[in-house]
Amino acid sequence: MIPIATDQAPRRTPVVTISLIVANALAYLAMLQVIRGSDDGASSFVFRWGLSRTAFEWWQPVTYLFVHDSASLWHLGGNMIFLWAFGSAVEGRMRHGGFLAFYLVGGMAAGLAQIYQSGAPVIGASGAVSAVTGAFIVLFPRARVSVLFLISVVPVPAMLLVALYFMMDLFGAFGAGRGNVGYMAHVTGTLFGMIVTLTLIGVGAIKRTDMDLLYLLRQWKRRRTMRAALSDGQGAVGPWASAGKDGAERVANSAVGTATPAAPPSAAALERAAKRARDDASAAFGRGDFTDACIAFERALELAPTAPEADETRLMLALIHVRKAPDKTRAARALESIGGGLSERLQPLADTLRAELIA
């Protein structure tokens, strides 16, 4: 399966990605001109400009990225196809200079890991390209990739495609027959790309979005906390990292809340804002900040009172006002406003809260 495009259009012209492809092509042509079909010349070229443990030179961790197998045009072409498919979108998120540095450092790390494991010289951009694919999965985990499969183009989840290649590389790196493929470079590059990109998002060097892996992990954690609270009425099992203590305030001051009368928010925008409010509310609930949780839950109901999750949100408000921050008036109002949207699984909790309120 050969990836040829993704559904993530680059935000700006991918100047660095294009430049790297051109530089690799020119380096390949220059190598062919130098060796002129000589096997000895090719070997000498690889030992000088490729990355070698036995004949190491300071420039090799960078130059090896631009040296490809003179006997296989696919070695170059395959790497460049992958680079174009994934690099364009990643460069848009990292910006030009950051992407170039990431590409080079990722390639260095991958190459050094490869020669540490095997000792044989390594050439090619695949380690750096693997770092780019690792970054892509962190930045766009829900993306789809158009792959050339047999004689047709098929859309495939990016996570599935990269996971498949990663498992093949793991098997190649630690299996019995490694051949002449730099599997360890691929594995190291992918891990480098994922770990470094997650770190960059975590420290704010790359702007967070509701599309990246860190957001999805936090959302999953929030939903798990909320499900636990609703399933047994006991709340979260402990504090965990949230989107920030000012989550409810952020939602209250969101773009929807400040929309001008001349440009009223669409129904879809209101639903998205309500979803963010519920996420922030469950985060506040998880860390025991029930005041912020109530503010955000109420904001979600204000934005989307008829959403499918509205009755579940009202139940969470009732749970807080009955057990966590007692307020009989608000608890009664929340319970009375629950319609027919609760699932059979949650209905017993609502009945229990009503009984506790009366007692």
Secondary structure, 3 states (H helix, E strand, C coil): CEEEEECCCCCCCCHHHHHHHHHHHHHHHHHHHHHCCCHHHHHHHHHHHCECCCCCCCCHHHHHHHCCCCCCHHHHHHHHHHHHHHHHHHHHHHCHHHHHHHHHHHHHHHHHHHHHHHCCCECCCHHHHHHHHHHHHHHCCCCEEEEEECCEEEEEEHHHHHHHHHHHHHHHHHCCCCCCCCHHHHHHHHHHHHHHHHHHHHCCCCCCCCCCHHHHHHHHHHHHHHHHHHHHCCCCCCCCCCCCCCHHHHHHCCCCCCCCCCCCCCHHHHHHHHHHHHHHHHHHHHCCCHHHHHHHHHHHHHHCCCCCCHHHHHHHHHHHHHHHCCCHHHHHHHHHCCCCCCCCCCHHHHHHHHHHHHC
